[in-house]
Amino acid sequence: MVYWKNVKDVEAYSPPGHEGTFNRRLVGPDEGIENIEVIIGEMEPGGLADPHFHDDIEQIMYFLTGKARVIIEGKESILTEGDVLWIPKKAMHEVINAGDTNLRFVLMYSPQKVKG
């Protein structure tokens, strides 16, 4: 078994309920990891994740580049490079690229989401 890879070698997918968003699942069940997954996400200018929540999943986002407008449980903020965002189970949230360049972030789910 190999224990590393490069993001360039991972196929991008667009998650449902997201516009202009492309994720690359770096680490998860396919690598034998059972309780967390790590994704690199990229959102084009004007891209967004529609308001939604996860019943049984905790989510963390670490912003690498760009400018995000986030709304969680009615609280709103602008987040940029170096900011971290955590989303508890069942918290209604949405993310919008509020800048004129691509928004790039590390995304972690625990437990893992079903692929899609």
N, CA, C and O atoms as CSV, one atom per row, in Angstrom:
chain,resi,resn,atom,element,x,y,z
A,1,MET,N,N,0.844,-1.187,0.000
A,1,MET,CA,C,0.000,0.000,0.000
A,1,MET,C,C,0.883,1.243,0.000
A,1,MET,O,O,1.923,1.282,0.658
A,2,VAL,N,N,0.458,2.247,-0.740
A,2,VAL,CA,C,1.144,3.536,-0.773
A,2,VAL,C,C,0.463,4.451,0.237
A,2,VAL,O,O,-0.752,4.377,0.418
A,3,TYR,N,N,1.230,5.311,0.893
A,3,TYR,CA,C,0.713,6.164,1.955
A,3,TYR,C,C,0.803,7.646,1.618
A,3,TYR,O,O,0.818,8.471,2.532
A,4,TRP,N,N,0.864,8.012,0.348
A,4,TRP,CA,C,0.925,9.410,-0.064
A,4,TRP,C,C,0.466,9.538,-1.506
A,4,TRP,O,O,0.405,8.558,-2.249
A,5,LYS,N,N,0.145,10.766,-1.881
A,5,LYS,CA,C,-0.226,11.094,-3.258
A,5,LYS,C,C,-0.125,12.594,-3.431
A,5,LYS,O,O,0.043,13.322,-2.453
A,6,ASN,N,N,-0.223,13.060,-4.649
A,6,ASN,CA,C,-0.215,14.480,-4.960
A,6,ASN,C,C,-1.602,14.887,-5.426
A,6,ASN,O,O,-2.269,14.130,-6.132
A,7,VAL,N,N,-2.037,16.063,-5.042
A,7,VAL,CA,C,-3.371,16.545,-5.411
A,7,VAL,C,C,-3.583,16.523,-6.920
A,7,VAL,O,O,-4.710,16.328,-7.374
A,8,LYS,N,N,-2.540,16.716,-7.699
A,8,LYS,CA,C,-2.654,16.713,-9.167
A,8,LYS,C,C,-3.065,15.348,-9.709
A,8,LYS,O,O,-3.561,15.242,-10.830
A,9,ASP,N,N,-2.856,14.305,-8.908
A,9,ASP,CA,C,-3.181,12.948,-9.341
A,9,ASP,C,C,-4.594,12.503,-8.952
A,9,ASP,O,O,-4.972,11.355,-9.187
A,10,VAL,N,N,-5.368,13.407,-8.362
A,10,VAL,CA,C,-6.706,13.074,-7.869
A,10,VAL,C,C,-7.744,13.725,-8.779
A,10,VAL,O,O,-7.671,14.919,-9.068
A,11,GLU,N,N,-8.703,12.928,-9.225
A,11,GLU,CA,C,-9.755,13.426,-10.118
A,11,GLU,C,C,-10.697,14.376,-9.387
A,11,GLU,O,O,-11.100,14.105,-8.255
A,12,ALA,N,N,-11.047,15.484,-10.028
A,12,ALA,CA,C,-11.968,16.473,-9.452
A,12,ALA,C,C,-13.406,16.041,-9.691
A,12,ALA,O,O,-13.714,15.379,-10.683
A,13,TYR,N,N,-14.289,16.428,-8.761
A,13,TYR,CA,C,-15.723,16.199,-8.906
A,13,TYR,C,C,-16.453,17.438,-8.393
A,13,TYR,O,O,-15.908,18.211,-7.604
A,14,SER,N,N,-17.670,17.613,-8.842
A,14,SER,CA,C,-18.497,18.737,-8.405
A,14,SER,C,C,-19.592,18.196,-7.487
A,14,SER,O,O,-20.441,17.423,-7.932
A,15,PRO,N,N,-19.585,18.594,-6.204
A,15,PRO,CA,C,-20.581,18.049,-5.282
A,15,PRO,C,C,-21.989,18.569,-5.576
A,15,PRO,O,O,-22.143,19.693,-6.052
A,16,PRO,N,N,-23.021,17.761,-5.297
A,16,PRO,CA,C,-24.397,18.218,-5.508
A,16,PRO,C,C,-24.706,19.416,-4.615
A,16,PRO,O,O,-24.199,19.516,-3.498
A,17,GLY,N,N,-25.545,20.326,-5.120
A,17,GLY,CA,C,-25.941,21.500,-4.348
A,17,GLY,C,C,-24.873,22.581,-4.310
A,17,GLY,O,O,-24.979,23.529,-3.533
A,18,HIS,N,N,-23.848,22.448,-5.139
A,18,HIS,CA,C,-22.762,23.426,-5.218
A,18,HIS,C,C,-22.637,23.877,-6.669
A,18,HIS,O,O,-22.778,23.073,-7.591
A,19,GLU,N,N,-22.373,25.156,-6.863
A,19,GLU,CA,C,-22.164,25.695,-8.207
A,19,GLU,C,C,-20.741,26.220,-8.297
A,19,GLU,O,O,-20.274,26.905,-7.387
A,20,GLY,N,N,-20.042,25.902,-9.397
A,20,GLY,CA,C,-18.694,26.391,-9.604
A,20,GLY,C,C,-17.703,25.864,-8.581
A,20,GLY,O,O,-16.707,26.524,-8.284
A,21,THR,N,N,-17.967,24.677,-8.038
A,21,THR,CA,C,-17.111,24.086,-7.017
A,21,THR,C,C,-16.551,22.765,-7.518
A,21,THR,O,O,-17.268,21.945,-8.090
A,22,PHE,N,N,-15.245,22.573,-7.290
A,22,PHE,CA,C,-14.572,21.352,-7.712
A,22,PHE,C,C,-13.727,20.841,-6.556
A,22,PHE,O,O,-12.838,21.539,-6.069
A,23,ASN,N,N,-14.005,19.638,-6.126
A,23,ASN,CA,C,-13.302,19.036,-4.995
A,23,ASN,C,C,-12.427,17.884,-5.464
A,23,ASN,O,O,-12.698,17.243,-6.479
A,24,ARG,N,N,-11.371,17.639,-4.699
A,24,ARG,CA,C,-10.505,16.484,-4.912
A,24,ARG,C,C,-10.358,15.781,-3.569
A,24,ARG,O,O,-9.740,16.316,-2.649
A,25,ARG,N,N,-10.924,14.585,-3.458
A,25,ARG,CA,C,-10.875,13.813,-2.209
A,25,ARG,C,C,-9.480,13.212,-2.069
A,25,ARG,O,O,-9.125,12.280,-2.790
A,26,LEU,N,N,-8.690,13.751,-1.135
A,26,LEU,CA,C,-7.301,13.320,-0.969
A,26,LEU,C,C,-7.176,12.057,-0.141
A,26,LEU,O,O,-6.472,11.125,-0.528
A,27,VAL,N,N,-7.856,12.021,0.996
A,27,VAL,CA,C,-7.721,10.905,1.927
A,27,VAL,C,C,-9.091,10.553,2.478
A,27,VAL,O,O,-9.850,11.435,2.881
A,28,GLY,N,N,-9.405,9.267,2.496
A,28,GLY,CA,C,-10.684,8.798,3.021
A,28,GLY,C,C,-10.727,7.289,3.013
A,28,GLY,O,O,-9.694,6.637,3.168
A,29,PRO,N,N,-11.909,6.724,2.833
A,29,PRO,CA,C,-12.064,5.276,2.924
A,29,PRO,C,C,-11.247,4.496,1.891
A,29,PRO,O,O,-10.805,3.382,2.174
A,30,ASP,N,N,-11.041,5.059,0.706
A,30,ASP,CA,C,-10.254,4.348,-0.315
A,30,ASP,C,C,-8.802,4.143,0.129
A,30,ASP,O,O,-8.107,3.266,-0.383
A,31,GLU,N,N,-8.356,4.961,1.083
A,31,GLU,CA,C,-6.994,4.856,1.601
A,31,GLU,C,C,-6.948,4.099,2.931
A,31,GLU,O,O,-5.900,4.032,3.573
A,32,GLY,N,N,-8.079,3.535,3.338
A,32,GLY,CA,C,-8.133,2.771,4.577
A,32,GLY,C,C,-8.339,3.618,5.824
A,32,GLY,O,O,-8.168,3.126,6.939
A,33,ILE,N,N,-8.708,4.901,5.649
A,33,ILE,CA,C,-8.968,5.802,6.774
A,33,ILE,C,C,-10.461,5.726,7.090
A,33,ILE,O,O,-11.288,5.891,6.193
A,34,GLU,N,N,-10.812,5.482,8.339
A,34,GLU,CA,C,-12.194,5.178,8.694
A,34,GLU,C,C,-12.994,6.336,9.291
A,34,GLU,O,O,-14.221,6.315,9.196
A,35,ASN,N,N,-12.371,7.339,9.896
A,35,ASN,CA,C,-13.135,8.314,10.679
A,35,ASN,C,C,-13.050,9.753,10.196
A,35,ASN,O,O,-13.714,10.624,10.757
A,36,ILE,N,N,-12.257,10.024,9.181
A,36,ILE,CA,C,-12.113,11.384,8.674
A,36,ILE,C,C,-11.785,11.309,7.196
A,36,ILE,O,O,-11.251,10.308,6.718
A,37,GLU,N,N,-12.107,12.372,6.477
A,37,GLU,CA,C,-11.639,12.498,5.108
A,37,GLU,C,C,-11.142,13.918,4.901
A,37,GLU,O,O,-11.606,14.856,5.549
A,38,VAL,N,N,-10.186,14.060,3.984
A,38,VAL,CA,C,-9.585,15.352,3.688
A,38,VAL,C,C,-9.742,15.619,2.196
A,38,VAL,O,O,-9.444,14.769,1.358
A,39,ILE,N,N,-10.215,16.818,1.890
A,39,ILE,CA,C,-10.528,17.222,0.521
A,39,ILE,C,C,-9.870,18.577,0.258
A,39,ILE,O,O,-9.812,19.424,1.149
A,40,ILE,N,N,-9.379,18.777,-0.954
A,40,ILE,CA,C,-8.985,20.112,-1.407
A,40,ILE,C,C,-10.129,20.604,-2.283
A,40,ILE,O,O,-10.509,19.937,-3.245
A,41,GLY,N,N,-10.677,21.768,-1.952
A,41,GLY,CA,C,-11.781,22.330,-2.707
A,41,GLY,C,C,-11.382,23.614,-3.392
A,41,GLY,O,O,-10.517,24.354,-2.923
A,42,GLU,N,N,-12.031,23.862,-4.510
A,42,GLU,CA,C,-11.816,25.101,-5.248
A,42,GLU,C,C,-13.170,25.592,-5.740
A,42,GLU,O,O,-13.967,24.826,-6.281
A,43,MET,N,N,-13.416,26.885,-5.542
A,43,MET,CA,C,-14.692,27.488,-5.925
A,43,MET,C,C,-14.409,28.699,-6.805
A,43,MET,O,O,-13.662,29.598,-6.420
A,44,GLU,N,N,-15.010,28.710,-7.980
A,44,GLU,CA,C,-14.825,29.806,-8.927
A,44,GLU,C,C,-15.509,31.075,-8.421
A,44,GLU,O,O,-16.403,30.997,-7.578
A,45,PRO,N,N,-15.099,32.251,-8.929
A,45,PRO,CA,C,-15.818,33.476,-8.572
A,45,PRO,C,C,-17.312,33.317,-8.861
A,45,PRO,O,O,-17.695,32.851,-9.935
A,46,GLY,N,N,-18.138,33.698,-7.917
A,46,GLY,CA,C,-19.586,33.527,-8.045
A,46,GLY,C,C,-20.067,32.147,-7.652
A,46,GLY,O,O,-21.275,31.918,-7.586
A,47,GLY,N,N,-19.156,31.218,-7.387
A,47,GLY,CA,C,-19.537,29.871,-6.980
A,47,GLY,C,C,-20.125,29.869,-5.577
A,47,GLY,O,O,-19.909,30.793,-4.792
A,48,LEU,N,N,-20.880,28.805,-5.275
A,48,LEU,CA,C,-21.510,28.744,-3.956
A,48,LEU,C,C,-21.900,27.327,-3.583
A,48,LEU,O,O,-22.051,26.444,-4.428
A,49,ALA,N,N,-22.056,27.152,-2.286
A,49,ALA,CA,C,-22.664,25.941,-1.722
A,49,ALA,C,C,-24.016,26.373,-1.177
A,49,ALA,O,O,-24.084,27.181,-0.250
A,50,ASP,N,N,-25.085,25.844,-1.743
A,50,ASP,CA,C,-26.430,26.197,-1.294
A,50,ASP,C,C,-26.585,25.931,0.204
A,50,ASP,O,O,-25.881,25.082,0.749
A,51,PRO,N,N,-27.498,26.645,0.882
A,51,PRO,CA,C,-27.731,26.384,2.309
A,51,PRO,C,C,-28.082,24.906,2.533
A,51,PRO,O,O,-28.948,24.348,1.860
A,52,HIS,N,N,-27.389,24.295,3.492
A,52,HIS,CA,C,-27.623,22.883,3.807
A,52,HIS,C,C,-27.045,22.578,5.179
A,52,HIS,O,O,-26.387,23.422,5.788
A,53,PHE,N,N,-27.296,21.366,5.662
A,53,PHE,CA,C,-26.714,20.908,6.918
A,53,PHE,C,C,-26.435,19.419,6.795
A,53,PHE,O,O,-26.933,18.746,5.893
A,54,HIS,N,N,-25.624,18.920,7.726
A,54,HIS,CA,C,-25.284,17.499,7.762
A,54,HIS,C,C,-25.752,16.951,9.106
A,54,HIS,O,O,-25.330,17.437,10.156
A,55,ASP,N,N,-26.617,15.948,9.080
A,55,ASP,CA,C,-27.157,15.367,10.316
A,55,ASP,C,C,-26.087,14.822,11.242
A,55,ASP,O,O,-26.129,15.057,12.450
A,56,ASP,N,N,-25.127,14.094,10.687
A,56,ASP,CA,C,-24.183,13.344,11.518
A,56,ASP,C,C,-22.724,13.628,11.185
A,56,ASP,O,O,-21.852,12.819,11.503
A,57,ILE,N,N,-22.446,14.758,10.554
A,57,ILE,CA,C,-21.084,15.045,10.108
A,57,ILE,C,C,-20.624,16.392,10.648
A,57,ILE,O,O,-21.344,17.387,10.567
A,58,GLU,N,N,-19.406,16.408,11.204
A,58,GLU,CA,C,-18.744,17.652,11.575
A,58,GLU,C,C,-17.831,18.044,10.423
A,58,GLU,O,O,-17.259,17.183,9.754
A,59,GLN,N,N,-17.696,19.350,10.193
A,59,GLN,CA,C,-16.951,19.834,9.027
A,59,GLN,C,C,-15.998,20.945,9.467
A,59,GLN,O,O,-16.348,21.789,10.292
A,60,ILE,N,N,-14.800,20.932,8.909
A,60,ILE,CA,C,-13.821,21.992,9.135
A,60,ILE,C,C,-13.307,22.440,7.777
A,60,ILE,O,O,-13.022,21.614,6.909
A,61,MET,N,N,-13.189,23.767,7.593
A,61,MET,CA,C,-12.615,24.334,6.372
A,61,MET,C,C,-11.462,25.241,6.766
A,61,MET,O,O,-11.588,26.067,7.670
A,62,TYR,N,N,-10.334,25.080,6.078
A,62,TYR,CA,C,-9.191,25.966,6.253
A,62,TYR,C,C,-8.949,26.644,4.913
A,62,TYR,O,O,-8.729,25.969,3.908
A,63,PHE,N,N,-8.990,27.977,4.889
A,63,PHE,CA,C,-8.918,28.731,3.639
A,63,PHE,C,C,-7.468,29.004,3.246
A,63,PHE,O,O,-6.692,29.566,4.019
A,64,LEU,N,N,-7.125,28.594,2.032
A,64,LEU,CA,C,-5.772,28.760,1.504
A,64,LEU,C,C,-5.630,30.055,0.714
A,64,LEU,O,O,-4.654,30.785,0.884
A,65,THR,N,N,-6.603,30.339,-0.151
A,65,THR,CA,C,-6.584,31.564,-0.956
A,65,THR,C,C,-8.013,32.015,-1.204
A,65,THR,O,O,-8.947,31.221,-1.094
A,66,GLY,N,N,-8.185,33.283,-1.535
A,66,GLY,CA,C,-9.485,33.817,-1.909
A,66,GLY,C,C,-10.235,34.441,-0.755
A,66,GLY,O,O,-9.689,34.680,0.322
A,67,LYS,N,N,-11.515,34.699,-1.017
A,67,LYS,CA,C,-12.383,35.414,-0.075
A,67,LYS,C,C,-13.748,34.727,-0.059
A,67,LYS,O,O,-14.413,34.627,-1.089
A,68,ALA,N,N,-14.158,34.255,1.121
A,68,ALA,CA,C,-15.420,33.525,1.255
A,68,ALA,C,C,-16.387,34.304,2.133
A,68,ALA,O,O,-16.003,34.874,3.154
A,69,ARG,N,N,-17.629,34.317,1.724
A,69,ARG,CA,C,-18.725,34.798,2.587
A,69,ARG,C,C,-19.388,33.549,3.130
A,69,ARG,O,O,-19.885,32.720,2.367
A,70,VAL,N,N,-19.398,33.413,4.445
A,70,VAL,CA,C,-19.992,32.234,5.063
A,70,VAL,C,C,-21.136,32.651,5.972
A,70,VAL,O,O,-21.080,33.685,6.638
A,71,ILE,N,N,-22.165,31.829,5.984
A,71,ILE,CA,C,-23.313,32.047,6.862
A,71,ILE,C,C,-23.572,30.711,7.562
A,71,ILE,O,O,-23.838,29.697,6.918
A,72,ILE,N,N,-23.488,30.734,8.896
A,72,ILE,CA,C,-23.739,29.533,9.692
A,72,ILE,C,C,-24.752,29.890,10.765
A,72,ILE,O,O,-24.516,30.764,11.599
A,73,GLU,N,N,-25.890,29.195,10.728
A,73,GLU,CA,C,-26.942,29.434,11.723
A,73,GLU,C,C,-27.271,30.925,11.842
A,73,GLU,O,O,-27.482,31.437,12.942
A,74,GLY,N,N,-27.311,31.619,10.687
A,74,GLY,CA,C,-27.680,33.030,10.651
A,74,GLY,C,C,-26.555,33.999,10.955
A,74,GLY,O,O,-26.746,35.209,10.842
A,75,LYS,N,N,-25.379,33.500,11.341
A,75,LYS,CA,C,-24.225,34.376,11.606
A,75,LYS,C,C,-23.369,34.427,10.345
A,75,LYS,O,O,-23.081,33.398,9.733
A,76,GLU,N,N,-22.964,35.644,9.963
A,76,GLU,CA,C,-22.270,35.845,8.699
A,76,GLU,C,C,-20.892,36.464,8.920
A,76,GLU,O,O,-20.696,37.277,9.824
A,77,SER,N,N,-19.939,36.058,8.069
A,77,SER,CA,C,-18.594,36.625,8.133
A,77,SER,C,C,-17.919,36.486,6.777
A,77,SER,O,O,-18.319,35.671,5.946
A,78,ILE,N,N,-16.888,37.296,6.572
A,78,ILE,CA,C,-16.007,37.163,5.414
A,78,ILE,C,C,-14.719,36.526,5.922
A,78,ILE,O,O,-14.109,37.018,6.872
A,79,LEU,N,N,-14.307,35.433,5.289
A,79,LEU,CA,C,-13.098,34.718,5.681
A,79,LEU,C,C,-12.120,34.693,4.511
A,79,LEU,O,O,-12.524,34.634,3.349
A,80,THR,N,N,-10.825,34.739,4.837
A,80,THR,CA,C,-9.781,34.773,3.819
A,80,THR,C,C,-8.640,33.841,4.217
A,80,THR,O,O,-8.741,33.088,5.185
A,81,GLU,N,N,-7.567,33.907,3.459
A,81,GLU,CA,C,-6.385,33.070,3.668
A,81,GLU,C,C,-5.980,33.003,5.137
A,81,GLU,O,O,-5.812,34.027,5.799
A,82,GLY,N,N,-5.827,31.773,5.632
A,82,GLY,CA,C,-5.403,31.558,7.007
A,82,GLY,C,C,-6.538,31.406,7.997
A,82,GLY,O,O,-6.304,31.026,9.145
A,83,ASP,N,N,-7.766,31.694,7.582
A,83,ASP,CA,C,-8.917,31.532,8.480
A,83,ASP,C,C,-9.371,30.083,8.499
A,83,ASP,O,O,-9.228,29.357,7.515
A,84,VAL,N,N,-9.927,29.672,9.644
A,84,VAL,CA,C,-10.491,28.335,9.790
A,84,VAL,C,C,-11.949,28.468,10.211
A,84,VAL,O,O,-12.311,29.375,10.961
A,85,LEU,N,N,-12.766,27.569,9.725
A,85,LEU,CA,C,-14.204,27.572,9.969
A,85,LEU,C,C,-14.597,26.170,10.413
A,85,LEU,O,O,-14.188,25.188,9.793
A,86,TRP,N,N,-15.380,26.066,11.473
A,86,TRP,CA,C,-15.875,24.753,11.884
A,86,TRP,C,C,-17.388,24.782,11.894
A,86,TRP,O,O,-18.009,25.772,12.284
A,87,ILE,N,N,-17.966,23.682,11.460
A,87,ILE,CA,C,-19.413,23.579,11.311
A,87,ILE,C,C,-19.869,22.335,12.067
A,87,ILE,O,O,-19.590,21.214,11.639
A,88,PRO,N,N,-20.565,22.521,13.183
A,88,PRO,CA,C,-21.049,21.370,13.960
A,88,PRO,C,C,-22.136,20.601,13.209
A,88,PRO,O,O,-22.703,21.096,12.235
A,89,LYS,N,N,-22.411,19.403,13.670
A,89,LYS,CA,C,-23.527,18.620,13.133
A,89,LYS,C,C,-24.803,19.453,13.184
A,89,LYS,O,O,-25.027,20.200,14.136
A,90,LYS,N,N,-25.630,19.321,12.164
A,90,LYS,CA,C,-26.962,19.925,12.063
A,90,LYS,C,C,-26.967,21.443,11.953
A,90,LYS,O,O,-28.043,22.040,11.992
A,91,ALA,N,N,-25.818,22.093,11.818
A,91,ALA,CA,C,-25.771,23.559,11.669
A,91,ALA,C,C,-26.022,23.935,10.206
A,91,ALA,O,O,-25.292,23.502,9.315
A,92,MET,N,N,-27.053,24.738,9.969
A,92,MET,CA,C,-27.347,25.212,8.613
A,92,MET,C,C,-26.216,26.143,8.182
A,92,MET,O,O,-25.831,27.048,8.923
A,93,HIS,N,N,-25.684,25.915,6.973
A,93,HIS,CA,C,-24.554,26.720,6.519
A,93,HIS,C,C,-24.554,26.873,5.002
A,93,HIS,O,O,-25.131,26.069,4.269
A,94,GLU,N,N,-23.886,27.936,4.563
A,94,GLU,CA,C,-23.646,28.151,3.142
A,94,GLU,C,C,-22.324,28.891,2.987
A,94,GLU,O,O,-21.899,29.631,3.874
A,95,VAL,N,N,-21.683,28.673,1.841
A,95,VAL,CA,C,-20.409,29.304,1.534
A,95,VAL,C,C,-20.510,29.879,0.130
A,95,VAL,O,O,-20.988,29.214,-0.788
A,96,ILE,N,N,-20.056,31.121,-0.033
A,96,ILE,CA,C,-20.115,31.807,-1.321
A,96,ILE,C,C,-18.736,32.399,-1.603
A,96,ILE,O,O,-18.130,32.998,-0.715
A,97,ASN,N,N,-18.241,32.241,-2.811
A,97,ASN,CA,C,-16.996,32.904,-3.186
A,97,ASN,C,C,-17.318,34.389,-3.345
A,97,ASN,O,O,-18.029,34.776,-4.272
A,98,ALA,N,N,-16.799,35.212,-2.448
A,98,ALA,CA,C,-17.077,36.649,-2.445
A,98,ALA,C,C,-15.970,37.443,-3.119
A,98,ALA,O,O,-15.977,38.672,-3.069
A,99,GLY,N,N,-15.023,36.765,-3.746
A,99,GLY,CA,C,-13.910,37.456,-4.388
A,99,GLY,C,C,-13.954,37.343,-5.892
A,99,GLY,O,O,-14.891,36.788,-6.465
A,100,ASP,N,N,-12.923,37.880,-6.524
A,100,ASP,CA,C,-12.847,37.825,-7.984
A,100,ASP,C,C,-11.779,36.840,-8.471
A,100,ASP,O,O,-11.407,36.843,-9.644
A,101,THR,N,N,-11.289,35.994,-7.550
A,101,THR,CA,C,-10.373,34.916,-7.895
A,101,THR,C,C,-10.921,33.616,-7.309
A,101,THR,O,O,-11.870,33.642,-6.525
A,102,ASN,N,N,-10.336,32.487,-7.683
A,102,ASN,CA,C,-10.782,31.216,-7.135
A,102,ASN,C,C,-10.538,31.164,-5.634
A,102,ASN,O,O,-9.512,31.631,-5.140
A,103,LEU,N,N,-11.488,30.595,-4.923
A,103,LEU,CA,C,-11.389,30.315,-3.494
A,103,LEU,C,C,-10.849,28.897,-3.373
A,103,LEU,O,O,-11.377,27.973,-3.992
A,104,ARG,N,N,-9.799,28.723,-2.578
A,104,ARG,CA,C,-9.198,27.397,-2.422
A,104,ARG,C,C,-9.114,27.078,-0.939
A,104,ARG,O,O,-8.737,27.934,-0.138
A,105,PHE,N,N,-9.466,25.840,-0.566
A,105,PHE,CA,C,-9.572,25.482,0.843
A,105,PHE,C,C,-9.315,23.996,1.065
A,105,PHE,O,O,-9.452,23.177,0.156
A,106,VAL,N,N,-8.939,23.674,2.301
A,106,VAL,CA,C,-8.855,22.299,2.764
A,106,VAL,C,C,-10.153,22.029,3.515
A,106,VAL,O,O,-10.577,22.839,4.339
A,107,LEU,N,N,-10.769,20.916,3.237
A,107,LEU,CA,C,-12.051,20.554,3.821
A,107,LEU,C,C,-11.910,19.198,4.509
A,107,LEU,O,O,-11.395,18.247,3.921
A,108,MET,N,N,-12.367,19.118,5.750
A,108,MET,CA,C,-12.293,17.859,6.497
A,108,MET,C,C,-13.680,17.501,7.004
A,108,MET,O,O,-14.391,18.355,7.534
A,109,TYR,N,N,-14.062,16.250,6.843
A,109,TYR,CA,C,-15.327,15.730,7.347
A,109,TYR,C,C,-15.047,14.591,8.320
A,109,TYR,O,O,-14.167,13.760,8.094
A,110,SER,N,N,-15.813,14.571,9.404
A,110,SER,CA,C,-15.746,13.433,10.325
A,110,SER,C,C,-17.146,13.171,10.869
A,110,SER,O,O,-17.757,14.083,11.427
A,111,PRO,N,N,-17.673,11.958,10.727
A,111,PRO,CA,C,-17.120,10.900,9.886
A,111,PRO,C,C,-17.219,11.287,8.416
A,111,PRO,O,O,-17.698,12.372,8.084
A,112,GLN,N,N,-16.778,10.421,7.563
A,112,GLN,CA,C,-16.730,10.712,6.138
A,112,GLN,C,C,-18.114,10.858,5.536
A,112,GLN,O,O,-19.076,10.238,5.988
A,113,LYS,N,N,-18.198,11.702,4.492
A,113,LYS,CA,C,-19.438,11.807,3.724
A,113,LYS,C,C,-19.498,10.654,2.742
A,113,LYS,O,O,-18.477,10.063,2.387
A,114,VAL,N,N,-20.693,10.348,2.317
A,114,VAL,CA,C,-20.851,9.392,1.222
A,114,VAL,C,C,-20.358,10.101,-0.038
A,114,VAL,O,O,-20.636,11.284,-0.236
A,115,LYS,N,N,-19.639,9.394,-0.875
A,115,LYS,CA,C,-19.104,10.022,-2.092
A,115,LYS,C,C,-20.219,10.663,-2.887
A,115,LYS,O,O,-21.332,10.142,-2.973
A,116,GLY,N,N,-19.890,11.822,-3.475
A,116,GLY,CA,C,-20.858,12.512,-4.313
A,116,GLY,C,C,-20.608,13.977,-4.340
A,116,GLY,O,O,-21.336,14.716,-5.003
